[in-house]
Amino acid sequence: MREASAYAPGHLTGFFQICDGPKDPLLKGSRGSGVSITRGVRTRVRAEPSDTTTYAISIDGQVTDEAFVSENVLGKMVKRLDEPHRITVDHIVETPLGAGFGSSGGGAITLALALNESLDLGLSFLEATRVAHVAEIECRTGLGTVFAAVVGGFGVLYKPGAPGIGEATKYDRSDELSVVYLHFGPMATKDALTDPAVRRKINELGGRYVDRIWEDLRPDLFMELSRSFTEHVGIYSPRLRAVLDAADKGGVPCTMAMFGEVAFSLVSKDEAKEVAEVLREAVPGRRVEVVRVEERGAHLTR
């Protein structure tokens, strides 16, 4: 039996522009700005020769038949096998599922990397990550999530497309920053990306804001633009609205994750404690997390 594991950081997006016009899925994607965090997706793949190719996927220890993006990646990768295998996939997700943390993209890229290694498929890192990107595009669960997971850090994706095609730049002092977040529940990315009204609102501001942050990549400007984008798109829930209002009253920056019922702040480490306290007071009993920015992108682990 061969085994391989991979890790991808979680990612919170503040604002973005939909760029899904090209027919080629490698050219589809988004332009946007966000931050990778030190909680993400860990995936282990075990594979052994068998009479027929079969696979089983589990998420946090529970076998599932609803991991559609992972199934898409598997379907693409097993076509490259010379002989059938029995494949077991174990995803461990350290962030809330379906809540704007990029878990589907993280699962896709870690699976592609671990499959390539365990099955000895001979793909380059870039080729494996592109399989994950196309899977996300086809399943409509994300646009630039895989690229963001490859890059890591806090930054801006200013040219859309798959890894090796899209282009990004990163903030050079991410070690000075913290991310504070409060999570309520999931939100369907697919629904948002296919709703004409939501798409129109996203692209009314998204591209202009990407241009601004690309010219002046600062955490405080990121938070300012992200909050303006949140208000413009207007898909926050009443309880998320209440948190944003409480943050305003408390004088701390706060915005919504695209797409999830999540309030978050990207601030200096010195400010994180104050922001966390304001969010805790806004929703007593709700857990508020403080995490570091993850500079390293997706990679194989041992």
Sequence and secondary structure as in RCSB ss.txt:
>XXXX:A:sequence
MREASAYAPGHLTGFFQICDGPKDPLLKGSRGSGVSITRGVRTRVRAEPSDTTTYAISIDGQVTDEAFVSENVLG
KMVKRLDEPHRITVDHIVETPLGAGFGSSGGGAITLALALNESLDLGLSFLEATRVAHVAEIECRTGLGTVFAAV
VGGFGVLYKPGAPGIGEATKYDRSDELSVVYLHFGPMATKDALTDPAVRRKINELGGRYVDRIWEDLRPDLFMEL
SRSFTEHVGIYSPRLRAVLDAADKGGVPCTMAMFGEVAFSLVSKDEAKEVAEVLREAVPGRRVEVVRVEERGAHL
TR
>XXXX:A:secstr
 EEEEEEEEEEEEEEEEEE  SSSTTT EEEEEEEEEEEEEEEEEEEEE SS EEEEEETTEE S  HHHHHHHH
HHHTT SS EEEEEEEEE S TTSSS HHHHHHHHHHHHHHHHTT    HHHHHHHHHHHHHHHTS SSHHHHHH
H SEEEEEE SSTTTSEEEE TTGGGEEEEEEEEE   HHHHHH HHHHHHHHHHHHHHHHHHHHS  HHHHHHH
HHHHHHHH    HHHHHHHHHHHHHT   EE TTSEEEEEEEEHHHHHHHHHHHHHHSTTS EEEEEB  S SEE
E 
